[in-house]
Amino acid sequence: MQRQPHGGVPPASGELPCNPKTLKTTRDGGTISSIATVRYKKYTEGEEPGKDDKKYPSNIVGKLANPTLPLDGWRPKPRIIELLNMADFTHETACAVDVDEPIFQPFPSQLDFFGFEPFKKYEAMLYLRNNDKFGRRVKVLPINSPYFSIAAAKKKGGKSDEESGKIASGMEVQYKVTFTPKTTDDYGVDLIVATEREKFTIPIRAVGVQGALNFPDEIIFEQTVVKDT
């Protein structure tokens, strides 16, 4: 059985996996992710492509050794966990965004960390764009985890977009997610985002070192006589 360290990734699933080999190093030795893809695309309907495809041992071992996620591919809708009364927060109760989609579109739709080491700090950026025709407020709730934290990215003037009030139509707000693992185990938490109309979740997943059996994809036996040893 091989121990497969995770590594090799663009920026999650999905979509923004954080990989020490491809990211910048921060002052304290951690890494910060970068983005080089189309951030906001139309949500993808249906199941994740290839989810039910037959997988061979070489596919599994290869994915563990080099976990990559399709940034420009599957974009699922975020899971809405609560609908709110917009009249409690704004007089602009008309909304151009369908009720089964959050007003703010996240990128990436899931934050993933790979190839991390204990007691180091890793960072990734989260972007939320206002898809409505009116200015809207958004707030990310504190993460209930000792291993993850989030803070709104500061502008040059010292204030964050969230602190400035409403986010204009078509504009985005940025957040920095910090991950500080204590082991190479798996970690996970759901980030909760509150808009003026709903609360929705953004998964954060950290996948540590995993074991995998490494054997041929196919084993062919030569023809032999029945019941012969």
N, C-alpha and C positions, 0 to 999 in steps of 0.2 A: 504494500500500500504506500502510495506517495503522499507526502505532505505538500500541498499546493499553496504557495504564498500568492496572495492576490496582487495584481498590478496591471498596468497597461490599460488605459482608459481615455476616452476623449474628455470632454468635461462631464442625469439620471435621468430614467426610466423612469424614457422614464426619466433619469436623464443626466444628472450631473455627477457621475462618479468621481471621487477625488483620488488621484493617483500620484504618489510622490515622484514618479518618474517624469511626469508631464507638467507639474505645477511649480509655481514660484515658491521659494523658501522665505519664510518670514524671519524677523529678527531673532525670535526665540527658537528657531529650528523647525517650526511647523511649516505647513504649506497653505497656500491660498489658491483657489481655483480660478480659472479664466474661462471666458465664454467666447466661442467662435462659431455660432450657428444661428439659424433663424429662431428667435425667441418665441414669437407668438404666432402659432399656426392654428388652423381650425381643428377643433377637437375630433378625435377619431372615434367612430362608432364601432360597437361590437367588441369581440374578444381580442386579446393581444395576438398579433400574427405569429404563427409558429408555436403557439403555446402547447398545442396538442400533437405537434409533429413527433415522429419517432426519433429518439435520441440514442446515439451510439456512445460507447465509453470514451472514444477519442474526442467527441463533441463536449462531453461533460468535463473531462480533464483539461481540455483546451480553454473552456470558459472559466474554469477555476484559476488557471494560470494567467489568463489574460481577459478579465471581465470587461466587456464593452457593452454599451447600451445605445440604442438607436435614437440619437438626438433629433433627427429629421424624420423619424418614422412615427411610431405609435404615440399618440397624445391623448390619453384618457381624460374624461371629465373628472374634476375633483369631487370627492364625496361630500355632499352637503349634509350636515348633521342637525341643523336647526334653522328654521325660517323665522325671521324677526318682523316686527311691525315697523315698516319704514317711517310711518307718521310719528313715531317716537323719537326719530333722529333727524328728520328733514321734512321740509314742506314740498320738496320735489319727489313726489311718490310715483310719478310715471317713470318707467325704466325700459330702456331699449334692449336689455339683455334678457334672454329667455330665463324663466324661473328655474329651470333645471340646470342652469349654469351660474356660477358665482359672478358677481359684478366685476371682481378683479380676477384676471387670468394669471395664474402663477407660471413662472419659468425658473427652474425646471418643475415638472409636475411631481417629481420625487427627488429627494437629495440622497445620494449614495456615497459612502466612504469605503475605499478599499486600500489594502496595503499599508495600514496604519501600525504604529508601534506604541507600546504603553508609555504613558506620561509625557507624550508630545502633544502639541496643539495643532489641530487642523481646522481650516476655515473654508467655507463655501458661500457664494453669494446667492441670494434668493431675490427674484424680481416679481413684482405684482403690478399689472397694468390695468388701468381703469377702462373697461370696455363699454361703459355707458356714455350717453351724450351729455350728461351733467357731471359737474365736479362731485366726487364722492369721498367719504372718509373710510379709512381702513385701519385696522389694528391687529397686530399679531400678539396673541396671549403668551405670557411667560411659559417656558417649557418646564414641565414637571419631571426633571431628570437632573441628576448631579453631573452627567457626562455631556449634556448639550446645553447651549445657551444661545440667545439670539438678541441682536440689537439693531436698531435702524441705522443705516449708513449715514454719516454726517456729510453735509455739504461744506463748501469752502467757508461759508459764513458761520458755521458752527452748529446750525440747526439741521435736523433730519427732515425728510419729506413728511413723515408722520406728524412731527411736532409743528409743521407749518400749517396744518389744517387739511382742507380738502385737496384731493389730487385731481387735477384737471382731466377732462375727457381725453383719452388716448395717451396720457402720460403714465409714468411708472414710479414706483417707490422701491427702494433697495434695502435689503436687510443682509446682515452678515451672521451666518450660523457658525458657531464654534463648537468643535468636538474635542474632548480631552479624555481619551480612553485610559483605563488603568490596567487592562489586559488586552489580549488579542482575540477575546471572545466576540460574539455577535452582539450588537446593540441595536435598539430601535425605539422610536417614539413617534407619535403623530402630532404635528404642529397644528394648532387651531388658529384660523384666521377669521376675524369678525369684520363684516362690512355693514352697511346700513340696512341690508335686507336678509343676510344669512350668515351662518357660521359654517366653514368648511375646513377640511383637513388636508394637510400635505405630509405624506410619510417621509420620515428620515430613517435611513437604514445604514448600518455599518456592518460589513461582513468581514469577519476575521479569517484567520488561517483555518482551512478545512482539509480533511483527509479525503482521498479518492483512490479507488481501486483502478489500477492501470493494467488492462489486459486487452487483447485484440478485439476489434469490432466483429470479427467473424472467425469461427473455428470450423474447419472443414475436415470431416472424417472420410477416409478412403472406404471404398466399397469392401464389404466383408461378408462372409457366410453368416446366415442367421444362427444365433445361439452359439457362435464360435467365439472362443476367447483368444 
